[in-house]
Amino acid sequence: MSEEKISLDLLGARVGVLTAEMRDLQVRFGALEQRFGAMEGRLGGIETRLGALEQRFGAQEERMTRMLAFLVRIAERIDATRPE
């Protein structure tokens, strides 16, 4: 190691710079945390909406299935009443 001495002023300045940089990083990470929290809330809302759409499509599919069965029965009756 070299035998250079570091002055207290230089050491204090370096510590001050590092402290300022740490505070800046803390502020930035806090801002990122808020943004990620907001994104999480939005994604939760989208998930809820997609779940509701899935339920609606399921109900619509069920209605279409019943309607199709009904139409098939009508077609079978019409076909059965036709003279050959």
C-alpha positions as CSV (number, residue, x, y, z in Angstrom):
1,M,0.0,0.0,0.0
2,S,1.1,3.5,-0.6
3,E,1.9,5.7,2.2
4,E,-0.3,8.6,1.0
5,K,-2.5,10.1,3.6
6,I,-6.1,11.0,2.9
7,S,-7.2,14.2,4.3
8,L,-10.3,14.4,6.4
9,D,-11.7,17.0,4.0
10,L,-11.3,14.5,1.0
11,L,-12.7,11.7,3.1
12,G,-15.7,13.8,4.2
13,A,-16.3,14.8,0.6
14,R,-16.3,11.2,-0.6
15,V,-18.6,10.2,2.2
16,G,-20.9,13.1,1.3
17,V,-21.0,12.1,-2.3
18,L,-21.8,8.5,-1.5
19,T,-24.5,9.5,0.9
20,A,-26.1,11.7,-1.7
21,E,-25.9,8.9,-4.3
22,M,-27.5,6.5,-1.8
23,R,-30.4,9.0,-1.1
24,D,-30.9,9.4,-4.9
25,L,-31.1,5.6,-5.3
26,Q,-33.5,5.3,-2.4
27,V,-35.8,8.0,-4.0
28,R,-35.5,6.2,-7.4
29,F,-36.3,2.8,-5.9
30,G,-39.2,4.3,-4.0
31,A,-40.6,5.8,-7.3
32,L,-40.1,2.4,-9.0
33,E,-41.9,0.7,-6.2
34,Q,-44.9,3.1,-6.6
35,R,-45.0,2.5,-10.3
36,F,-44.9,-1.2,-9.9
37,G,-47.7,-1.0,-7.3
38,A,-49.8,1.0,-9.8
39,M,-49.1,-1.5,-12.5
40,E,-50.1,-4.3,-10.2
41,G,-53.4,-2.6,-9.5
42,R,-54.0,-2.1,-13.2
43,L,-53.2,-5.7,-14.0
44,G,-55.5,-6.8,-11.2
45,G,-58.3,-4.8,-12.8
46,I,-57.6,-6.3,-16.2
47,E,-57.6,-9.8,-14.6
48,T,-61.0,-9.0,-13.1
49,R,-62.4,-7.8,-16.4
50,L,-61.1,-10.8,-18.3
51,G,-62.7,-13.1,-15.7
52,A,-66.0,-11.4,-16.2
53,L,-65.7,-11.8,-20.0
54,E,-64.9,-15.4,-19.6
55,Q,-68.0,-15.9,-17.5
56,R,-70.1,-14.1,-20.1
57,F,-68.7,-16.2,-23.0
58,G,-69.3,-19.3,-21.0
59,A,-73.0,-18.3,-20.5
60,Q,-73.3,-17.4,-24.2
61,E,-71.8,-20.7,-25.2
62,E,-74.3,-22.5,-23.0
63,R,-77.2,-20.6,-24.5
64,M,-75.9,-21.3,-28.0
65,T,-75.6,-25.0,-27.2
66,R,-79.2,-25.1,-26.0
67,M,-80.4,-23.2,-29.0
68,L,-78.6,-25.6,-31.3
69,A,-80.1,-28.6,-29.6
70,F,-83.5,-27.0,-29.9
71,L,-83.0,-26.4,-33.7
72,V,-81.8,-30.0,-34.2
73,R,-85.0,-31.3,-32.5
74,I,-87.1,-29.0,-34.7
75,A,-85.3,-30.2,-37.8
76,E,-85.8,-33.8,-36.8
77,R,-89.5,-33.3,-36.3
78,I,-89.8,-31.5,-39.6
79,D,-87.9,-34.3,-41.3
80,A,-90.1,-37.0,-39.6
81,T,-93.3,-35.4,-40.8
82,R,-92.2,-35.2,-44.5
83,P,-93.7,-37.9,-46.6
84,E,-91.1,-40.0,-48.4
